[in-house]
Amino acid sequence: MVLKIKTFLKESFSELKRVNWPTKKETTRLTVVVIVLSLALALMLGVFDYSFSYLLELLIIK
């Protein structure tokens, strides 16, 4: 059991050395893209929610 754990950890660290990690510049750029898209989607959903609520209110009152 201990041998299997040791082998697993050794192979895991070996794999981590082969990973092509993104640069700081790529990470920053992609993070900004995710934040901007999230905010745009939140704004769009907020506009839809407000619009549908307003239309529903008009239909209920009249």
TORNU-212679 format. One line per 2 residues: for each residue x, y, z of N, C-alpha, C. Coordinates in nm, 3 decimals. Example, Ala and Ser with C-alpha at 12.3 -4.5 7.8 and 13.67 -1.06 7.14 Angstrom:
! TORNU-212679
1.319:-0.569:0.780:1.230:-0.450:0.780:1.320:-0.330:0.780; 1.285:-0.225:0.708:1.367:-0.106:0.714:1.290:0.003:0.787
This chain:
! TORNU-212679
0.082:-0.120:0.000:0.000:0.000:0.000:0.087:0.126:0.000; 0.189:0.127:0.085:0.279:0.242:0.093:0.356:0.257:-0.038
0.393:0.145:-0.097:0.465:0.148:-0.225:0.379:0.208:-0.335; 0.248:0.175:-0.334:0.157:0.229:-0.436:0.143:0.380:-0.420
0.134:0.426:-0.296:0.122:0.570:-0.271:0.249:0.641:-0.315; 0.364:0.583:-0.283:0.492:0.642:-0.322:0.504:0.650:-0.473
0.464:0.543:-0.542:0.468:0.541:-0.689:0.374:0.645:-0.747; 0.255:0.654:-0.689:0.157:0.752:-0.736:0.212:0.894:-0.724
0.267:0.928:-0.609:0.321:1.062:-0.587:0.439:1.090:-0.681; 0.524:0.993:-0.699:0.640:1.010:-0.788:0.594:1.037:-0.932
0.496:0.960:-0.979:0.444:0.979:-1.115:0.369:1.111:-1.128; 0.298:1.150:-1.022:0.224:1.277:-1.026:0.320:1.395:-1.040
0.426:1.395:-0.960:0.524:1.503:-0.970:0.593:1.502:-1.106; 0.616:1.384:-1.159:0.677:1.374:-1.292:0.585:1.437:-1.398
0.455:1.411:-1.388:0.358:1.470:-1.482:0.351:1.621:-1.467; 0.355:1.670:-1.344:0.348:1.814:-1.321:0.466:1.887:-1.384
0.579:1.823:-1.393:0.695:1.885:-1.456:0.676:1.901:-1.606; 0.592:1.815:-1.666:0.570:1.819:-1.811:0.454:1.911:-1.852
0.382:1.962:-1.754:0.267:2.048:-1.785:0.317:2.179:-1.845; 0.247:2.226:-1.948:0.280:2.353:-2.011:0.199:2.463:-1.941
0.258:2.521:-1.836:0.188:2.621:-1.757:0.178:2.752:-1.833; 0.065:2.824:-1.820:0.053:2.954:-1.888:0.144:3.058:-1.822
0.182:3.155:-1.901:0.265:3.262:-1.847:0.178:3.357:-1.766; 0.243:3.445:-1.691:0.169:3.542:-1.610:0.086:3.633:-1.701
0.143:3.669:-1.817:0.073:3.757:-1.912:-0.054:3.688:-1.965; -0.042:3.560:-2.002:-0.158:3.485:-2.052:-0.265:3.471:-1.945
-0.222:3.441:-1.824:-0.316:3.425:-1.712:-0.392:3.554:-1.686; -0.319:3.665:-1.685:-0.383:3.795:-1.662:-0.482:3.827:-1.774
-0.440:3.807:-1.897:-0.527:3.837:-2.012:-0.654:3.754:-2.008; -0.640:3.625:-1.984:-0.757:3.537:-1.981:-0.848:3.565:-1.862
-0.789:3.606:-1.750:-0.869:3.643:-1.633:-0.953:3.766:-1.664; -0.893:3.863:-1.731:-0.966:3.985:-1.768:-1.080:3.950:-1.864
-1.054:3.861:-1.958:-1.158:3.820:-2.053:-1.276:3.756:-1.978; -1.247:3.669:-1.884:-1.353:3.602:-1.807:-1.433:3.703:-1.726
-1.365:3.798:-1.663:-1.435:3.899:-1.583:-1.523:3.987:-1.671; -1.470:4.031:-1.784:-1.548:4.118:-1.875:-1.670:4.043:-1.929
-1.652:3.919:-1.972:-1.765:3.842:-2.023:-1.869:3.815:-1.915; -1.824:3.790:-1.793:-1.916:3.768:-1.682:-1.999:3.893:-1.653
-1.932:4.008:-1.652:-2.004:4.133:-1.629:-2.102:4.164:-1.742; -2.061:4.138:-1.865:-2.150:4.162:-1.980:-2.273:4.072:-1.972
-2.252:3.947:-1.938:-2.364:3.854:-1.926:-2.456:3.894:-1.812; -2.398:3.936:-1.699:-2.479:3.980:-1.585:-2.562:4.102:-1.623
-2.502:4.195:-1.696:-2.574:4.314:-1.739:-2.688:4.276:-1.834; -2.660:4.189:-1.929:-2.762:4.146:-2.024:-2.878:4.077:-1.952
-2.847:3.987:-1.860:-2.953:3.918:-1.786:-3.031:4.015:-1.698; -2.962:4.115:-1.643:-3.031:4.216:-1.563:-3.129:4.297:-1.647
-3.087:4.333:-1.768:-3.176:4.407:-1.859:-3.297:4.322:-1.898; -3.273:4.196:-1.930:-3.386:4.106:-1.962:-3.481:4.092:-1.844
-3.427:4.073:-1.726:-3.509:4.057:-1.607:-3.594:4.181:-1.582; -3.532:4.297:-1.590:-3.605:4.421:-1.570:-3.713:4.440:-1.676
-3.677:4.410:-1.801:-3.773:4.426:-1.911:-3.892:4.333:-1.895; -3.866:4.206:-1.867:-3.976:4.110:-1.851:-4.061:4.143:-1.729
-4.000:4.189:-1.622:-4.076:4.228:-1.503:-4.166:4.346:-1.534; -4.113:4.443:-1.606:-4.190:4.561:-1.644:-4.307:4.522:-1.734
-4.282:4.438:-1.835:-4.390:4.395:-1.924:-4.496:4.313:-1.850; -4.453:4.228:-1.761:-4.547:4.148:-1.683:-4.632:4.235:-1.593
-4.571:4.337:-1.535:-4.644:4.430:-1.451:-4.750:4.506:-1.533; -4.713:4.545:-1.656:-4.809:4.612:-1.744:-4.926:4.521:-1.777
-4.899:4.395:-1.801:-5.005:4.299:-1.834:-5.097:4.271:-1.715; -5.043:4.266:-1.598:-5.122:4.235:-1.479:-5.210:4.354:-1.441
-5.157:4.473:-1.452:-5.232:4.593:-1.414:-5.345:4.619:-1.515; -5.321:4.595:-1.643:-5.424:4.625:-1.745:-5.511:4.509:-1.774
